[in-house]
């Protein structure tokens, strides 16, 4: 027997709250843009002229996506897709730099200097967040199908 729409809505709600909590760390990135731009630069995945622009826009995209997950149900699915795409990109960037043997903080929570150097823990954490975002999208689709 398939669970009812309430369980899918509950799962989606929990997943969205967790994801939004993680993404709201973007406020720190907005407050200290130079620190986050340095973290983006250290990944060596973007040409130099794009680093500052991406660092600024990414911070705001994280915060706006988090707010959409929490406060605007109408845009929740779009926000979940944006979050999933961002998490996939972040996870890929971490994986690439782990393969390179880079040793710097990822800047995931706003300050690369205070974070431990990149390691499997960051990769696993991001992988878990990717799975959580995908599960939230699945739960959203199932709750709509069941209603």
N, C-alpha and C positions, 0 to 999 in steps of 0.2 A: 504494500500500500504506500502510495506517495504522500509525503508530508503536505499539510495544508499551506495556504499562502501566508498564514501568520508566522510560521517558523522561518520561511524565506525572508519575510520582512524583518524579523528579529535578527537573523544572521546578517542581512544587508546593513541594518542599522548599526550593529556592533562593528562590522568591518569598516563602515564609513567613519565611525567615531575614532577608531584606532588610526586609520589612514589620515584623517584630518588632524589628529593629535600630532602625528609625525610631521605632517606637512606644515603645521603652524610654526615649526622651527624656522620657517622662512622669514618670520618677523625679525629674528636676530640677524639674518642675512641682509634684510632691508636696512636695519639700523647700522650695520657695519659692512657696507658694500665693499670696501677695500679688502677686508679679510676674505670675503667670499670670492671676489675676483682673483685673489691670489690662489685660492684653492682650485678654482676653475683652470687657471693658468698652469698649475702644477700637473694637471692631468695630461697636458700636451696633446690634446685632441682637436683643438681649434686653432686657426690662424690667429696670431697676436691681435690684430685689429678687431676681432670679434669677441674677445674674452670679456671686456667690460660690458658690452651690450648684452651678451648672453647672461652674464652674472646678474645684471640688473633685472632683466626681463624674467629670468627663471625664478628669482626670489618672489616676484609679484605673482607669477603664474602659480607657484606653489600655494601661496596664501589665498589667492582668489579661488583656486580649486578646492582648498580645504573649507572655505566658507560656503561654497556652493554645495559641497557634500553635506554640511551640517544644517544649512539654513534655507536652501532653495531646492525643494524636491523636483521642481520642473527641470532643472539643469543637472540633476544628480547623475544621470547616465552619461551625459557629455563630460562631466567632471571626472567620472570614473575612467572613461577612456583616456582622457588627458593624463590622469594620474598613472594609469597603467603604462602609457607610452613613456612618460618621464621616468618611471621606475625601471623600465626595460633599458632605457638609455643610460641611466645612472649605474645600473648593475653591469651593463656592458663596459662602461668606462672603468669601473672598479676591476673587473676581470682582466681587461687589457693591461692595466697598470700593475696588477699582481703578476701577470706573465712577464712584464718588463722588469719586475723586481723593484718597483718604486716603493719608497718608504716615506710617506707623508700622510697627514690626516686628510680625510676625504672632504671635510668641510660640510658634511651632511647636516650637521646641527648648528652651523653658523660659525664655528671657529676651528679652523684646521690646526692651529697651534695647540689647542687644548685636547685634541682628539688623539687617540692611539694611531700609530701608522696603519696603513691599509693592511688588511689581513683577511683570512678566511671568514672571520666573524662578521665583518662588514658585508662580504659577499653573501653569506648565508642570511643575514638580516634582510638584505635587499631582496634576495630570492623569496624569502617568506612574505615580504610585503607585496611582491609581484603576485604570488599565489593568493594572497588576501584580496588584492584588487580584482583578480580574475574571479574569485569566489563571489565577491560582491556583485560583479556584473552578472554572473550566473544566477545568483539569488534574486537580483532585480528582474531578470527575464522570467524566472520561474514564478515569482510573485505576481507578475502581470498576466502570465499564462493561466495561473490558477484562479484568478479573480473573475 
